[in-house]
Amino acid sequence: MNLRFDDRVAVITGAGRGLGREYALLLASLGAKVVVNDPGGSLTGDGNDPGPAHAVVDEIRAAGGPAVANTDTVGTAAGGEAIVGTALETYGRIDILIHNAGIVRRASLKDMSYDDFDAVLDVHLRGAFHVVRPAFPLMCAAGYGRIVLTSSIGGLYGNHGVANYAAAKAGILGLCNVVALEGAAEGVTCNAIVPGAVTRMAEGLDTSAYPPMGADLVAPVVGWLAHETCSVTGEVFVAIAGRVARAVVAESPGVYRPEWTVEEVAGDIDAIRDLSTPVTFPVVPEGHAEHIRYSFGAADTQSSDGRAHV
């Protein structure tokens, strides 16, 4: 079965270079009409250059596909509206939204400026909201939509010198969950990609020992998440160096007591932390409620020694 995107309209942010460019070229080669968004700024988000976005559009058109450039920033609400507006003005609809735009401003937590913290959140996290907010109601009204948001290994596990980036990428996961929940009854899916590829964001890092880590190893995963046959929502997918995996939030079963003291927490800490039988709560249809029901159910399983493992 050939999975194509004929007549689908895709908006891809940060599509002038790296991963976003690869996504745009892939979807266009499979029939999608693509809005290539990229203001063309530096890695730190400074300046602008319409060249990268227009170069990708030229590449798509040279191959016979339809595409249009947009150079607005995702960092403002007005920019997000304009990006989605380009899809409506040019193609009359939006079916796919891939938020890939990102910048990096590295500094230790001791030294990071408030401006650098905000600038990174503006593009990654607020930027996601700035494009999701205008696109989501349109998708719901149409009864169809595919949204892919970009998190990172840093968002899952943290990293040195990027508190701003890590916080933004972790926030993306919370936003993704809500979009998935509210879109479930409307035909709109939302998933997160955690990509690993050697792009300009790797500048300054020693990548000499890395295995092949091209953006081409990530793009097919994003392509499936953006396709009408995508059968999941509210999930997180890792794609790095040819490995594709699902990431989840997991809990230990835990320990229940009707009352706790600090000493009892200390005494039970090994059991509290025991992940040998992890518990997960899928976002859709109602992970939030399932979590509460599971936790409340602990009291019903209380053992004779005064405590209960959930």
HELIX and SHEET records of a PDB file:
HELIX    1   1 GLY A   18  SER A   29  1                                  12    
HELIX    2   2 GLY A   51  ALA A   62  1                                  12    
HELIX    3   3 ALA A   77  TYR A   91  1                                  15    
HELIX    4   4 TYR A  114  ALA A  142  1                                  29    
HELIX    5   5 ILE A  153  TYR A  157  1                                   5    
HELIX    6   6 ALA A  163  GLY A  183  1                                  21    
HELIX    7   7 ALA A  184  GLU A  186  5                                   3    
HELIX    8   8 ARG A  200  ALA A  202  5                                   3    
HELIX    9   9 ALA A  215  LEU A  217  5                                   3    
HELIX   10  10 ALA A  219  LEU A  225  1                                   7    
HELIX   11  11 VAL A  262  ARG A  273  1                                  12    
HELIX   12  12 GLY A  287  PHE A  296  1                                  10    
HELIX   13  13 GLY A  297  THR A  301  5                                   5    
SHEET    1   A 8 ALA A  67  ASN A  70  0                                        
SHEET    2   A 8 LYS A  33  ASN A  37  1                                        
SHEET    3   A 8 VAL A   9  ILE A  12  1                                        
SHEET    4   A 8 ILE A  96  HIS A  99  1                                        
SHEET    5   A 8 GLY A 145  THR A 150  1                                        
SHEET    6   A 8 VAL A 188  GLY A 196  1                                        
SHEET    7   A 8 VAL A 236  ILE A 240  1                                        
SHEET    8   A 8 ARG A 243  ALA A 247 -1                                        
SHEET    1   B 2 ALA A 250  GLU A 251  0                                        
SHEET    2   B 2 VAL A 279  THR A 280 -1                                        
SHEET    1   C 2 VAL A 255  TYR A 256  0                                        
SHEET    2   C 2 ALA A 308  HIS A 309 -1                                        
END                                                                             
